[in-house]
Amino acid sequence: MLKWAREWRGRTLEEAASRVGKNPEDIAEWETKPGGPTVRQARSLAEFYDRQFLEFFRPSPPPVQEPKLVTDFRMHRDAPNPKETRELKIIQAWAEAQRENAIDLFSEIGEQPPSIPDTLFSDSSTDPEDASERARRVLKFPFSEQTTGLPSSKRDQLPAIIRKKLEDVGILTLKHSGLAQFHARGICIFATPLPVIIFGNESPAAQAFTLAHELGHVALRESGISGKRSKETSKIERWCDQFAAAFLMPRREIASILGNPPTPPLDEMSDDRLDDLASRFRVSPHAMVIRLVQLGYINANFYWGVKKPLFDAIEAKYKSMGRPKYYGSRYRSSLGNLYTGLVIEAWNSGRITNHSAAEYMGIKNFEHLFDIRDNFTGS
C-alpha cells in the first residue's frame, strides 16, 4: 500500500525520503519488507501522497476513479511531462471534489445551486465584443464599477471584485498556488450546475485577466487548461483572450479616449502612455498592449518582439506580499466566498457538525475553523 500510494501520487523514492528525513533505501525497504514507518512518519507520507492514513492498512488498493484531464490548451514544444500531467490531474480532482462538496452543501441547507442565465453562453463564432457585453450584464458588472467605483490606488482589488461577480451567478471560483509550477495560468471545468474556474498566484492584474479568460471558457461551455499566450495558440484560446480583453477594456471605452484606430497601426507606444491607459482601466500595461494590438491601434510586432518578453520577465519575478489578517484566510482564499459561505451556513444551522465543517474546509485545527467563521462577512 505504501508503494501503491507513492506511485499513484507520482512521488519518487527520493522525494518521499526527503519528506520524512530518511534515505531512499529506507523507503524502498518499508515498501517491500515487514516493519515500516512510525505512525508519525506514515501520517506524513499519507499527506504527501494525498491519500488517507487508514488506507495504508488495507490489504489492497482502493478503487480510485481517475479524472480525465480536461483539454490542455498550453503550448508544448516537447512531449507533455508525465509528472506535470499527474500534478494537474491532482489539482483537477481537488477542484471536482470541491464542486461535489458544494452541491452537497446546497442540498444540506435545502437550496438549489444557482442556474447561470443562458444569455451568458456563446460559441466561437460569436463576436467576443458582443459576448463580453452580455457577460457584464449577466454579472451585473457595469464598467463604471471597474473605473470610477474603484480608485486607481485600489486596482489590486479588481480580481476580488470579479471573483465575487462570478460566484454570485453560480461559478465556483477556486485558487491554487500550484498552477504556475506547471506552466498553467488557469483551468475551467465546465459542468452544470456550478462550473469551476481555478486561478493561481499571479499578480493581481494577471489574475483579473485570467479570471476573465476562464469566464470565456464558461461562456463557450469549454473546459480547458490555459497557459502562456503564444502566436500559435488555438482558436478557443484566441477567442477567450479576445473575450477577456473586451471584458476588461471595452472597445467603445478605448475609442472614447483614443478615437478610431490609425492606419497603419502605430509601430510603438511610450511606456508613460501605456501606463496611463492601463491605470484608467485598472488593468496591467501587459493587458492594455494586447488589447490595443487586437483593436489595431498598435502593430503586433511591438507586442511580440518588444513588450512581451519584458512583461513575461516581470510577471515571473512577481511574489505575493503581506501576511493574511488571520490564519484561516488562506483556506477561505483558496475555496472562495461561495464555498466558504455554504459551509458556514450549514454549520451554523446545525446541518453539519464541527468535524464535518472542518473536513469540508480541509482544516485540521478547529481554532482555524472558528477563526474563519468569526471573520467571514461574505464579501
Stockholm file with secondary structure:
# STOCKHOLM 1.0

chainA/1-379         MLKWAREWRGRTLEEAASRVGKNPEDIAEWETKPGGPTVRQARSLAEFYDRQFLEFFRPSPPPVQEPKLVTDFRMHRDAPNPKETRELKIIQAWAEAQRENAIDLFSEIGEQPPSIPDTLFSDSSTDPEDASERARRVLKFPFSEQTTGLPSSKRDQLPAIIRKKLEDVGILTLKHSGLAQFHARGICIFATPLPVIIFGNESPAAQAFTLAHELGHVALRESGISGKRSKETSKIERWCDQFAAAFLMPRREIASILGNPPTPPLDEMSDDRLDDLASRFRVSPHAMVIRLVQLGYINANFYWGVKKPLFDAIEAKYKSMGRPKYYGSRYRSSLGNLYTGLVIEAWNSGRITNHSAAEYMGIKNFEHLFDIRDNFTGS
#=GR chainA/1-379 SS CHHHHHHHHTCCHHHHHHHHTCCHHHHHHHHHSSCCCCHHHHHHHHHHTTSCGGGGGSSSCCCCCCCCCCCBCSCCSSCCCHHHHHHHHHHHHHHHHHHHHHHHHHHHTTCCCCCCCGGGCCCTTSCHHHHHHHHHHHHTCCHHHHTTTSCGGGGGGHHHHHHHHHHHTTCEEEECTTGGGGTCSEEEECCSSSCEEEECSCCHHHHHHHHHHHHHHHHHTCCEEECSCCTTCCHHHHHHHHHHHHHHSCHHHHHHHHCSCCSSCBSCCCHHHHHHHHHHHTSCHHHHHHHHHHTTSBCHHIIIIIIHHHHHHHHHTCCCCSCCSSTTHHHHHHHHHHHHHHHHHHHHTTSSCHHHHHHHHTCSCHHHHHHHHHHCCCC
#=GC SS_cons         CHHHHHHHHTCCHHHHHHHHTCCHHHHHHHHHSSCCCCHHHHHHHHHHTTSCGGGGGSSSCCCCCCCCCCCBCSCCSSCCCHHHHHHHHHHHHHHHHHHHHHHHHHHHTTCCCCCCCGGGCCCTTSCHHHHHHHHHHHHTCCHHHHTTTSCGGGGGGHHHHHHHHHHHTTCEEEECTTGGGGTCSEEEECCSSSCEEEECSCCHHHHHHHHHHHHHHHHHTCCEEECSCCTTCCHHHHHHHHHHHHHHSCHHHHHHHHCSCCSSCBSCCCHHHHHHHHHHHTSCHHHHHHHHHHTTSBCHHIIIIIIHHHHHHHHHTCCCCSCCSSTTHHHHHHHHHHHHHHHHHHHHTTSSCHHHHHHHHTCSCHHHHHHHHHHCCCC
//
